[in-house]
Structures are given as C-alpha cells and as structure tokens.
Amino acid sequence: MIPTKLPAGSYIAEYTIFNDEEVEQTGQVNLSILPYGTLQKAGYGFFGLSVSHKISILLPVLSLIIVILYLVYLRTNRRRHVS
C-alpha cells in the first residue's frame, strides 16, 4: 500500500530504469487506485497468521513444554523417593 492523493481510478504510469547513466528499460504499466478501505490489511507477525498456521507453531512448542515439565516432575519425584 502506497499513500497517494490521487483519486480512485485507473492510470497509466510511465517508468524508466537506469543503470548509472544508461537507460536499461522504459515502459508503461497500468496503475489502479482503489478507494480507502477497499483492501483488507494483512496482519504482520504471529497475529497475521491464519489459525491453522498458528496451531502448527503452537502445538509443537506446547508439546515440548509439557514434555519438559513432565521430565522435571519425574526427576523431583525420584529425589523424594531416594531420600
């Protein structure tokens, strides 16, 4: 999303690509300006992920935490029984 003051509509944008002083490419592209709020903003980071992607990240992490807590529990339980 690029901020602009152009009204909504279709435009033709001309461009020139330079390599130092030499012109590498020129051309035209169609440019569409949409009214504000037309596109849904994508989220970024973890909160921008879909629910299935969040689960695919959280499930292994939570599983690992449960295994670690269980191992700590077993270790502390052994110490109590040995003493």
N, C-alpha and C positions, 0 to 999 in steps of 0.2 A: 504494500500500500504506500503510495507516494502522495503526500499532500499537494493539492493544487487548487487554484482559484478558477479553473476553467469550469464552465457549466457542464452538466451531464450531456453526453452525446458522443458521436464518433468523429475522430480526427485522423488526419494523415500526418505522421511525423517523419521528417526527413533527417537522416543521420549521415555523418562522415566519421570514419575511423582512421586515425592517423598512426603511423609508426615513425616517430621522430617528425621529420618534415614531409615524409612521403605519405600520400593518401593510399590506404590499403583497401578500403571499401566504402562505397556510398550506396544509399538506397532509401526506400520509404517503407514504413510499417504502419499498419492500422492501429490506432490507439482508441480504446473505449474508456470513457469516463462515466462511472456509474454514480447514481445519487448516493449520498451519505447513508450508511446503514444498510445498504443492499447486501453486502457480503458479511457473512458471519466471521467474526475474528477467531483465528485459531489460537488456542492456548499454547503456552510455552512451558517447557519443563514437564515435571511429573503430572501436573494438573491438566496439561493439554493432551495427555494420552487418552485413548479410548479405555473403557472399563476392562476389556479383555487384556489389553497391554498392561494396565495397572496390576491386574491379577497375576499375569505372567511374571511380573517383577516382584510383587509382594509375597507370593506363595513360596518361592524358594528361600527368600530371606526369613520369613516367619518359620518355615520348617527348620532352617539352620538354627535359629534362636531356640526353638523347642528342643532340638537335639542337644544343644549346649547346656541348656538348663537341666535337662534330664541327666546328662553326664555329671554335672556338678552335684545334683541331688544324690546320685549313686555314690559318688566319691565321699560326700559328707556323711552318708548313711553308713558306709564301710568303716569310717573312722570312729563313729559312735559304737559300733558293734565290736570293734577290735579293742577299744579302751576298756 
